[in-house]
Amino acid sequence: METTAAFTGLECRDCGRAFDADETTHRCPDCDGVLDPAYDYDAIDLDRETLASRPFDSLWRYEELLPFTHESAVTMDEGATPLVDCPRLADDLGVERVLIKDEGRNPTGTFKDRGQTVAVTAAGQHGASDVALASAGNAGQAASAYAGRAGLDSHVYLPARSGFTNKAMVNVHGGDMNVVGGRIGDAAAAYEEALDEHDDWYPLQTFVTPYRHEGKKTMYYEVVEQLDWEVPDAICYPTGGGVGLVGMYKAAMEFQDLGLTDALPAFYAAQASGCAPIVEALESDRDEHEPVENPDTICGGIEIPDPGASPWILEAIRETDGGAVATDDPDILEAAVQVAQREGLEMAPTCAAAVSGALELADHGEFDGDETIVILNTGTGNKEADVLRSHLMSQGV
């Protein structure tokens, strides 16, 4: 494998054992825990001046803190997305500054590209010929795109409720699309059955591959650089599986340990009321969620009733004095429309949960008024423009 100098292998989040990344590819072979890429941070020589001298052109500018070399990466220059000032939204929240990290500018329109560039690179270096995953939609589209670029076959399992754009583009990228009746759990069950029949398929499933959260952690690196090395007071993230949240939490600790920053932001998980296992776990003071029996939200991307790494998500929230908030679907849809009409940015319904959540937090006095808040827009609104338009039509617009 063409790995970076400081990458030392994989460590299990549950049992703590270390593994050779050449030989171990997915979950912990001892306890089935989540594996996390590990580094010798003492061997990393990276400072602000070095980063400032590099083009702000892709997430691979942070190569030293990633498992694979830029030269070996399957990449389409993903990352390097803008951080957009939103003064009207800041007024609404009653804080000094609000910025939206607009991940809709990535190659396939969502932050899923960050995870797939690293995960598909790993698949290629492990000699895979086929990759597979179940997805609510965006991750499947991204996987098929990066697999196509790498010359790999992709097999994507989507629930019937996935948007037309995701389904169409899986096919356009050459993926084997399998639409499954029901919700994401049903798609995941069909995917597992297919894996049992194809032991040569390389899984790209969230927290099954160790590499998707590793790609997404780069969102935090960029945010801090874009703020001239000032750590934001809070980051609000639309949370289903929580891959991006734990990735950014890891990145925040890395930058602090390397002396690049001297603080951690408060991380807030925003969920939909119809599927809020992290909110419920936090409010019940539990260290792990209980699965939601009957999830029901229009926000398909965060309708994850049984997130696979909830202890890590809850750790990120608690260790940074953050929180978790759930809001109703109508409020989430209205937040997406208001951001589009007043700030010009296009947010998919799932992503707008972060705005709706931030407004709810502000209403409950969570902020003092002098904060800088970063909100993650994890995907472009034109993926689900029909949903947002239907919301307007229901109001007679």
C-alpha positions as CSV (number, residue, x, y, z in Angstrom):
1,M,0.0,0.0,0.0
2,E,1.2,3.5,-0.8
3,T,0.7,5.0,2.7
4,T,1.9,8.2,4.2
5,A,5.0,8.3,6.5
6,A,3.1,8.8,9.8
7,F,0.3,6.3,9.2
8,T,0.9,3.4,11.5
9,G,-2.2,1.2,10.9
10,L,-5.6,0.7,12.4
11,E,-6.7,0.8,16.0
12,C,-10.0,-0.7,17.4
13,R,-12.1,1.9,19.1
14,D,-13.6,-0.8,21.4
15,C,-10.8,-3.2,22.5
16,G,-7.8,-1.0,21.7
17,R,-5.9,-3.5,19.6
18,A,-3.7,-2.4,16.7
19,F,-3.7,-3.9,13.3
20,D,-1.7,-3.8,10.1
21,A,-3.7,-1.9,7.4
22,D,-2.3,-4.2,4.7
23,E,-3.9,-7.2,6.3
24,T,-7.0,-5.9,8.2
25,T,-9.4,-4.0,6.0
26,H,-12.7,-3.5,7.8
27,R,-14.0,-4.2,11.4
28,C,-11.9,-5.4,14.3
29,P,-11.2,-9.2,13.8
30,D,-11.2,-9.7,17.5
31,C,-14.3,-7.9,18.8
32,D,-16.0,-6.5,15.6
33,G,-15.4,-3.0,16.8
34,V,-14.9,0.1,14.7
35,L,-11.4,0.6,13.4
36,D,-9.8,4.0,13.3
37,P,-6.7,5.0,11.3
38,A,-3.7,5.8,13.6
39,Y,-0.7,8.0,13.2
40,D,2.7,8.7,14.8
41,Y,2.0,12.3,15.4
42,D,5.5,12.9,16.6
43,A,6.6,12.2,13.1
44,I,4.3,14.8,11.5
45,D,6.0,18.1,10.8
46,L,3.2,20.4,9.8
47,D,2.7,24.1,10.6
48,R,0.5,26.9,9.5
49,E,3.1,28.4,7.2
50,T,3.5,25.1,5.3
51,L,-0.2,24.8,4.8
52,A,-0.5,28.5,3.8
53,S,2.0,27.8,1.0
54,R,-0.1,25.1,-0.6
55,P,-2.9,25.6,-3.0
56,F,-6.4,25.4,-1.4
57,D,-7.5,23.0,-4.0
58,S,-8.5,19.7,-2.4
59,L,-8.6,17.8,0.9
60,W,-5.4,16.0,-0.1
61,R,-3.5,19.1,0.8
62,Y,-3.6,17.5,4.3
63,E,-1.8,14.4,3.1
64,E,0.3,14.1,6.2
65,L,-2.8,13.5,8.3
66,L,-4.4,11.0,5.9
67,P,-3.5,7.3,5.4
68,F,-2.7,7.4,1.7
69,T,-0.5,9.6,-0.5
70,H,-2.0,12.2,-2.7
71,E,-0.2,10.7,-5.7
72,S,-2.0,7.3,-5.1
73,A,-5.4,8.8,-4.3
74,V,-8.6,8.2,-6.4
75,T,-9.6,11.9,-6.4
76,M,-11.6,14.5,-8.3
77,D,-10.3,17.4,-6.2
78,E,-13.0,17.1,-3.6
79,G,-12.9,19.3,-0.6
80,A,-11.7,22.9,-0.5
81,T,-15.3,24.0,-0.2
82,P,-16.3,27.6,0.7
83,L,-17.2,28.8,4.1
84,V,-19.9,31.4,3.5
85,D,-20.8,34.3,5.9
86,C,-24.5,34.4,6.6
87,P,-25.2,37.7,8.4
88,R,-29.0,37.4,8.3
89,L,-28.9,33.9,9.9
90,A,-26.5,35.3,12.5
91,D,-29.1,37.9,13.3
92,D,-31.8,35.2,13.6
93,L,-29.6,33.2,16.0
94,G,-28.6,36.3,17.9
95,V,-24.9,35.6,17.6
96,E,-21.9,37.5,16.2
97,R,-21.3,35.4,13.2
98,V,-22.7,32.4,11.4
99,L,-20.9,30.7,8.5
100,I,-22.1,27.8,6.4
101,K,-19.6,25.2,5.2
102,D,-21.1,24.5,1.8
103,E,-20.3,20.9,1.0
104,G,-22.7,21.0,-1.9
105,R,-19.8,22.2,-4.1
106,N,-18.1,18.8,-4.1
107,P,-18.0,16.7,-7.3
108,T,-21.2,14.8,-6.7
109,G,-22.8,17.5,-4.7
110,T,-22.3,16.3,-1.1
111,F,-19.7,15.7,1.6
112,K,-19.9,12.0,0.9
113,D,-17.2,12.6,-1.7
114,R,-14.7,13.2,1.1
115,G,-15.3,9.8,2.6
116,Q,-15.4,8.0,-0.7
117,T,-12.1,9.4,-2.1
118,V,-10.3,7.8,0.9
119,A,-12.4,4.6,1.1
120,V,-12.2,3.8,-2.6
121,T,-8.4,4.5,-2.6
122,A,-8.2,1.9,0.2
123,A,-10.3,-0.5,-1.9
124,G,-8.0,-0.1,-4.9
125,Q,-4.9,-0.6,-2.8
126,H,-6.3,-3.7,-1.3
127,G,-6.8,-5.2,-4.7
128,A,-10.6,-5.0,-4.8
129,S,-12.5,-5.4,-8.1
130,D,-16.0,-4.7,-6.8
131,V,-17.2,-2.3,-4.0
132,A,-20.6,-2.4,-2.4
133,L,-22.7,-0.5,0.1
134,A,-26.2,0.3,1.2
135,S,-27.0,4.0,1.3
136,A,-29.9,6.5,1.8
137,G,-28.7,8.0,-1.6
138,N,-25.8,10.4,-1.6
139,A,-23.1,7.9,-0.4
140,G,-24.2,5.5,-3.1
141,Q,-24.0,8.1,-5.8
142,A,-20.5,9.1,-4.6
143,A,-19.3,5.5,-4.3
144,S,-20.4,4.8,-7.9
145,A,-18.6,7.9,-9.1
146,Y,-15.3,7.2,-7.4
147,A,-15.5,3.5,-8.2
148,G,-15.9,4.4,-11.9
149,R,-12.9,6.7,-11.7
150,A,-10.9,3.9,-10.1
151,G,-12.0,1.3,-12.7
152,L,-13.9,-0.7,-10.1
153,D,-17.4,-2.2,-10.3
154,S,-19.9,-0.8,-7.8
155,H,-23.0,-2.3,-6.3
156,V,-25.3,0.1,-4.5
157,Y,-28.5,-0.7,-2.5
158,L,-30.9,2.2,-2.1
159,P,-34.3,2.4,-0.4
160,A,-37.2,3.2,-2.7
161,R,-37.6,6.6,-1.1
162,S,-34.1,7.7,-2.3
163,G,-34.3,10.7,-4.6
164,F,-34.4,10.4,-8.4
165,T,-31.1,12.2,-8.8
166,N,-29.2,9.7,-6.7
167,K,-30.8,6.7,-8.4
168,A,-30.2,8.1,-11.9
169,M,-26.5,9.1,-11.2
170,V,-25.7,5.6,-9.8
171,N,-26.6,4.3,-13.2
172,V,-24.9,7.1,-15.1
173,H,-21.7,6.3,-13.3
174,G,-22.0,2.7,-14.3
175,G,-23.1,1.3,-10.9
176,D,-25.2,-1.7,-10.3
177,M,-28.2,-0.1,-8.7
178,N,-30.6,-2.1,-6.5
179,V,-33.7,-0.3,-5.3
180,V,-35.2,-2.0,-2.2
181,G,-38.7,-1.4,-0.9
182,G,-38.9,0.3,2.5
183,R,-36.3,2.4,4.3
184,I,-32.6,2.3,4.8
185,G,-32.7,-0.7,7.1
186,D,-34.4,-2.7,4.3
187,A,-31.7,-1.6,1.9
188,A,-29.0,-2.6,4.4
189,A,-30.6,-6.1,4.9
190,A,-30.6,-6.6,1.1
191,Y,-26.9,-5.5,0.9
192,E,-25.9,-7.9,3.7
193,E,-27.6,-10.8,1.8
194,A,-25.7,-9.9,-1.3
195,L,-22.4,-9.7,0.6
196,D,-23.0,-13.3,1.8
197,E,-23.3,-14.4,-1.8
198,H,-20.3,-12.4,-3.0
199,D,-17.3,-12.7,-0.7
200,D,-15.1,-10.8,-3.1
201,W,-17.1,-7.6,-2.8
202,Y,-15.3,-4.9,-0.8
203,P,-17.7,-3.1,1.6
204,L,-17.8,0.7,1.7
205,Q,-20.4,0.8,4.5
206,T,-20.2,3.5,7.2
207,F,-17.9,2.4,10.1
208,V,-17.3,-0.9,8.3
209,T,-14.6,0.6,6.2
210,P,-12.3,2.6,8.5
211,Y,-11.7,5.3,5.9
212,R,-14.9,7.2,5.4
213,H,-14.8,9.2,8.6
214,E,-11.1,9.8,7.9
215,G,-11.9,11.7,4.7
216,K,-14.6,13.7,6.3
217,K,-12.4,14.9,9.1
218,T,-10.8,17.3,6.6
219,M,-13.9,19.5,6.8
220,Y,-12.7,20.7,10.2
221,Y,-9.1,21.4,9.0
222,E,-10.5,23.6,6.3
223,V,-12.9,25.5,8.6
224,V,-10.1,26.4,10.9
225,E,-7.8,27.6,8.1
226,Q,-10.7,29.5,6.5
227,L,-11.2,31.3,9.9
228,D,-7.5,32.3,10.0
229,W,-6.8,29.7,12.6
230,E,-9.6,30.8,15.0
231,V,-11.5,27.9,16.3
232,P,-15.3,28.4,16.0
233,D,-17.3,28.4,19.2
234,A,-19.7,25.8,17.9
235,I,-20.2,23.5,15.0
236,C,-23.7,22.3,14.2
237,Y,-23.9,19.1,12.1
238,P,-26.9,17.2,10.7
239,T,-26.5,13.8,12.3
240,G,-27.6,10.4,11.1
241,G,-24.7,8.0,11.3
242,G,-22.5,10.8,12.6
243,V,-19.6,10.0,10.4
244,G,-18.7,13.6,9.7
245,L,-19.2,14.6,13.4
246,V,-16.8,12.1,14.8
247,G,-14.3,12.8,11.9
248,M,-14.3,16.5,12.8
249,Y,-14.0,15.7,16.5
250,K,-10.9,13.6,15.7
251,A,-9.5,16.4,13.5
252,A,-10.0,19.0,16.2
253,M,-8.0,16.9,18.7
254,E,-5.3,16.3,16.1
255,F,-4.9,20.0,15.3
256,Q,-4.8,20.7,19.1
257,D,-2.2,18.0,19.7
258,L,0.0,19.2,16.9
259,G,-0.1,22.7,18.3
260,L,-1.9,24.2,15.4
261,T,-4.9,25.3,17.5
262,D,-5.4,25.7,21.3
263,A,-9.1,24.9,21.7
264,L,-11.9,22.6,20.7
265,P,-15.3,23.8,19.4
266,A,-18.5,22.6,20.9
267,F,-20.1,20.0,18.6
268,Y,-23.8,19.9,18.3
269,A,-25.7,17.0,16.7
270,A,-28.9,18.1,14.9
271,Q,-31.5,15.4,14.2
272,A,-35.1,15.2,13.0
273,S,-37.8,14.6,15.7
274,G,-39.0,11.5,13.9
275,C,-35.6,9.8,14.3
276,A,-33.4,11.2,17.1
277,P,-31.5,8.4,18.8
278,I,-28.6,10.6,19.7
279,V,-30.8,13.3,21.3
280,E,-32.6,10.6,23.3
281,A,-29.4,9.0,24.5
282,L,-28.0,12.3,25.6
283,E,-31.1,13.3,27.4
284,S,-31.3,9.9,29.1
285,D,-27.6,10.2,30.1
286,R,-26.7,7.0,28.3
287,D,-23.4,6.1,26.7
288,E,-25.1,4.3,23.8
289,H,-28.3,4.9,21.9
290,E,-31.4,2.7,21.8
291,P,-32.6,2.0,18.2
292,V,-35.6,3.9,17.1
293,E,-38.4,1.4,16.4
294,N,-40.5,3.5,14.0
295,P,-38.4,6.2,12.3
296,D,-40.4,8.7,10.4
297,T,-38.9,11.8,8.9
298,I,-38.7,13.3,5.4
299,C,-35.0,13.8,5.9
300,G,-33.9,10.5,4.6
301,G,-30.2,11.2,4.9
302,I,-30.4,11.4,8.7
303,E,-33.1,8.8,9.2
304,I,-30.6,6.4,10.7
305,P,-32.5,4.6,13.6
306,D,-29.5,2.5,14.7
307,P,-26.2,4.5,14.2
308,G,-23.2,2.2,14.5
309,A,-20.9,4.5,16.4
310,S,-23.1,6.3,18.9
311,P,-20.7,6.0,21.8
312,W,-18.1,7.9,19.7
313,I,-20.8,10.5,18.8
314,L,-21.8,11.0,22.4
315,E,-18.2,11.3,23.4
316,A,-17.6,14.0,20.9
317,I,-20.6,15.9,22.2
318,R,-19.8,15.5,25.9
319,E,-16.0,16.1,25.7
320,T,-16.6,19.4,23.8
321,D,-19.5,20.7,26.0
322,G,-21.7,20.5,23.0
323,G,-25.2,19.1,22.7
324,A,-27.9,17.5,20.6
325,V,-31.2,18.9,19.3
326,A,-34.2,17.6,17.4
327,T,-36.7,19.6,15.3
328,D,-39.8,18.8,13.4
329,D,-39.8,18.2,9.6
330,P,-41.9,21.4,8.8
331,D,-39.4,23.5,10.7
332,I,-36.5,21.8,8.9
333,L,-38.0,22.4,5.4
334,E,-38.8,26.0,6.3
335,A,-35.2,26.5,7.4
336,A,-34.0,25.3,4.0
337,V,-36.3,27.6,2.2
338,Q,-35.3,30.6,4.4
339,V,-31.6,30.0,3.9
340,A,-32.2,29.8,0.1
341,Q,-34.3,33.0,0.0
342,R,-32.3,35.1,2.4
343,E,-28.7,33.9,2.0
344,G,-28.8,32.3,-1.5
345,L,-27.4,28.9,-0.4
346,E,-29.1,25.7,-1.5
347,M,-29.5,23.1,1.3
348,A,-31.1,19.7,1.0
349,P,-33.8,19.0,3.6
350,T,-31.5,16.7,5.5
351,C,-28.8,19.3,5.8
352,A,-31.2,22.0,6.8
353,A,-31.8,20.1,10.1
354,A,-28.5,21.8,11.2
355,V,-30.0,25.3,10.6
356,S,-33.3,24.3,12.3
357,G,-31.4,22.8,15.2
358,A,-29.2,25.9,15.6
359,L,-32.3,28.1,15.7
360,E,-33.9,25.8,18.3
361,L,-30.7,26.0,20.4
362,A,-30.7,29.8,20.2
363,D,-34.4,30.0,21.2
364,H,-33.5,28.0,24.3
365,G,-30.7,30.3,25.3
366,E,-27.8,28.0,24.3
367,F,-25.7,30.9,22.9
368,D,-24.5,34.1,24.7
369,G,-24.5,36.3,21.7
370,D,-20.8,36.7,20.9
371,E,-20.2,33.4,19.3
372,T,-19.0,32.3,15.8
373,I,-21.1,29.4,14.7
374,V,-20.3,27.1,11.8
375,I,-23.2,25.1,10.2
376,L,-22.5,22.2,7.9
377,N,-24.5,22.1,4.7
378,T,-23.6,18.5,3.8
379,G,-25.3,18.5,0.4
380,T,-26.8,20.7,-2.3
381,G,-30.5,21.5,-2.4
382,N,-31.0,20.6,-6.0
383,K,-30.8,16.9,-5.0
384,E,-34.2,17.2,-3.5
385,A,-35.6,20.4,-5.0
386,D,-39.0,18.6,-5.4
387,V,-39.3,18.2,-1.6
388,L,-38.6,21.8,-1.0
389,R,-40.9,23.0,-3.8
390,S,-43.7,20.8,-2.4
391,H,-43.2,22.4,1.0
392,L,-43.7,25.8,-0.6
393,M,-46.8,24.6,-2.6
394,S,-48.3,23.4,0.7
395,Q,-48.2,27.0,1.9
396,G,-49.8,28.2,-1.3
397,V,-46.6,29.7,-2.8
